[in-house]
Amino acid sequence: MTKETAIKLFNERKIRTHWNDDQEKWYFSIVDVVGVLTDQPTHQGARNYWKVLKSRLNKEGNETVTNCNRLKLLAADGKMRLTDVADTEQLFRLIQSIPSSKAEPFKMWLAQVGRERIDEIEDPEVGIDRIMETYLRKGYSKEWINQRLKSIEVRKELTDEWEKCKVQKGQEFAILTDEITKAWSGYTTKQYKSLKDLKKENLRDHMTNLELVLNMLAEATTTEISKEKKPKTFVGNRKIARQGGTIAGNTRRQIEAKTGKGVVTKQNAKQLDENKKKEIDDN
């Protein structure tokens, strides 16, 4: 079972969701999910089930319940009411606590993902093969996939360099990535994803070959400059990130001047695939 297949089990009943743009996270109404997985005929039945389950998990010291958020979601009476919500990780943890035949596919999928992750740690080549298979199933060409795998290698070399320079994972990585992306494309990462109508998806998975190449050039250049300059501060790393991105940005502008069209496109992978199919049909 894939993640996409697992999530589709929710389609038979409406699940209220909320997208947090700052955190780049989806939040799901726990009551709605519980109602689907336990076949509750009414919303009140789902609320009662969640109330009992929540109490039991609290007694067990379950941190997921302790840390779950409450957001105002549209209720059946048309009013915005505070509702217990969970992000994807919290939701999967709660699903593991629900004895239900409908929850079983999720549990099996999570067990499979766990086993695959252990396999990849023991033999990284297994992970590369699995990535290739995943992209092929999604309809990407082998040429694009090879480019994408190369971009992963380039990105890893850059993050390794940042770690050597004592850059902190998380926010500092994100800031430096924004500097690079803005310098070469004209957009921050969030703006770029918004342009392509993306939310949680990986931006690179929705780039054209040329976008990927320029992004790789920006990151590879940043890595090489960093190796030579050996910045000691975050400010120094930020300056170098901007320099690496600017070099790729200059290349982008030269390409655009010669071709007469923009390199950065608002099209995501789905739209690009549809256009490709249309071209085949037209021919």
N, C-alpha and C positions, 0 to 999 in steps of 0.2 A: 504494500500500500504506500502511495506517495503522500506527501503533505497535502497536495492539491486534492487528491481523492478523499483524504480524511476530512478536510474542511468542508467538502461538498455534502457531507452527511447532515450538515446544519441547514441545507437549503430547503428541506421540507417544512420547516417552521421559521418564522421570522426571528432573527436574533438581533437585538438592538446593539449597535456598535458606536464607538466614538473614536475618531482619529485625533491624536494629540500631535500637532504639527511641530511643537518645540522638542518633544521627546522622540518624535518619529515612531510612535507606538499606536497599535490598535488596542482598544479596550472593549471587552465584551460583557454584556449583562449576564451575570452568573445565574440569576433566576431563569432567564430564557434558555440558557444552555442546559441547566438542570431539568427544566420542563421537557426539552426535546429528548434528552438521554434517558429519562425515567418514564416517558410516555404519560406525563400528567395531563389530564383532560382539561384542566382549568389553570389560570394564572395563579389563583389562590393555592391550588394544590402544589404547584411548583414552589411558591413562597414557603409553604409549610415544610416541604421536603428540605429546602435549602436551610431553613431555620434549624431543623433537627441536625442536619449534616454539619452545619457551621458550629453548633454547640459541641458536637462530638469531637470535631477537629480542634476546637479551642482547648478542650480538656486534654487532648493528646499533645498540645503545644505546637500545633502546626503553624509555621511561620507564614505560610501563604495566606491563611485566614487573617492573621494578625496584621499583615501588610497590605491587604486588599484595599482598594480605594472606593470612594463613593462619588458618583457623578450624577448630575441631573440629566435624566433621559426622558423622552416623551412616553408617558404612560397611556394606558387604554382609554382613560377619561379625557385625554387631550391635554393634560397638564404635565409640566416638567417636574419630575419627582426624583429625590435622591435614591440612587440604586447602587447596590454592590456591584462592582465591576472588577475584572481581572485582565491583566495583559496576557499575551500568548503563553509565556512560561508558567505563570500562575494558573492559567486555565488548564493546561495539560496536567499540572500537579493535582488539581482538584478532580479532574476526570479519572485519575488513577484511584481516587477514593470512592468512586461511584460504582456499586455493583449492578451493572446493567449490560445486557447483550449489545446495546447500541454503543456503549462505551468501549467494548472489547476491541473493535478495530483500531481505535486510537491507542489503546494500551499495547496492542501488537505492533503497531507502527513505531511507537516510542521505543519499544524493546529492540526492534530492528535497527532504528537509528543509533541506539546505544551500542549495539554490537558492531555496526559498521564503523562507528567512530573509534572503537578500540582497535579494530582491524587496521584503520588508517594510521593510528599512532604506532602500531607495531611495524607496518610496512607502508610508508608514505606513497609508494607507487600505486597501491590499491586505490588510494584517494584520487589520484590523477586519472586513473582509468574510469573511476565512478563519475568524476566530473565530466569527462568526455561523453560517457553514455547519457548522462542527464541532459547535456546540451543537445546531443543528437535527437533525443526524444522530444525536445522542445522545438525542433525544426531548424536549428542553426546549421549553417554549412560547415564543412570540415575546415575550410579556409578561415572562416571567422573564429571557429573554436581554437585553432592553433594560435591565432592572434590573441585570443582571450587568455589562453594558458600562458602565453609569453607575458601578457600584461600582469598576470598574477605573480610571476617570477620577478618582474621589474618592481612591482609594489612591495614584495617581500624584502628585496634588497634595500629599498628605501626605508622601510620601517625598521629593519635591522640597524641601519646607519643612524636613524633617529634614536634608537635605544642606546647605542654607543655614546651618543651625544647627550644622554640623560633626559631626553624628551619623554614626558609622561604619556602613557597610553590613555585613550579616552579623549578628553576635551582638547589637550594640546595637540594630539595627532589630528583631530578634526580641524583645528584652527589652521595648522600648517597645510592640510589638504585643501582647505578653502582658499588659502593664499595661492597655491599652485593652480588650482582649477580656475580661479578668477583671472589670474595673470594670463593663462593661455586661451581660455574660452570667452572671457568677459562676464562669466557668471560664477557666483558662489555655488557650492555643491547643492545647497537647498534650492537655489534659483534654477539651476540646471535641471534638477529633478522635477520641479514645478513646470518648467518649459515642456518637458516630455510627459507630463501628467502622471508622474510616479509618486509613490508614497514610501512604502517600506522596501520596494525593490532595489536591487543593486544597480546603480547608475551605469556602470560599465557594461552590464548585460544588455543595455539598451542603446549602446553607441554603435555607430557605423564603423567600418574598418578604418576610415580616415580619422574619425574622432578618437578611436582607440590608439591609433599610431601617435597622434599628437599628444594624447594624455601620457602615453608611455615615454615619449620624448621629454616631456616636462618633468616626469618623475625621475627618469634616468639621469637627466641633466642635473637635477637637484641633488641626486645622490653623489654624482661625480664632483660637483662643486663643494659639497659638504666634506667629502673625503680629503680634498685639498686644503680647504679653509679651516677645518676642525673647529667649528663654533663651540664656544664654552657656555653660551647662554641661550635661553629660549628666544630672545630678541634676535640674536645672531642667526639661529635656525630659521626664524620667520623671514629674515632678509634674504637668506639663501633660497628659501622656498619660492619667494617672489621672483628672484633672478632666474631660477630654473623654469618657472612657468612662463616668464616673459620671453625667453628664447623660443619656446614652442609657440607662443602667441605671435611672435614676429613671423615665424614660418607659416602659421595659419593665415595671416594677413597677406603674405606673398602668394599663397595658393589661391586665396579668394580674388586677388587682383588679376591673376592669370586666367582663372576659370569664370570669373564674373558671377559666382554664386557663393553663398555662405557655407562654411564647413559645419558649423554647429547647427544641428537640425532638431526640431521639436518632435520629430517622429520617434516613437518608442519601438521596441522589438516587434510587437504585434502589428503595428501599422506598416513597418518596413517589410514584414513578411507578406502582408496583404498586397502591398504595392508590387512586390516581386511576382506574386501569383497572378496579378492583373496583367503584368507585362508578358508573362508566359501565355496567358489566355488570348491577349491581343495579337500575339504572334501566331 
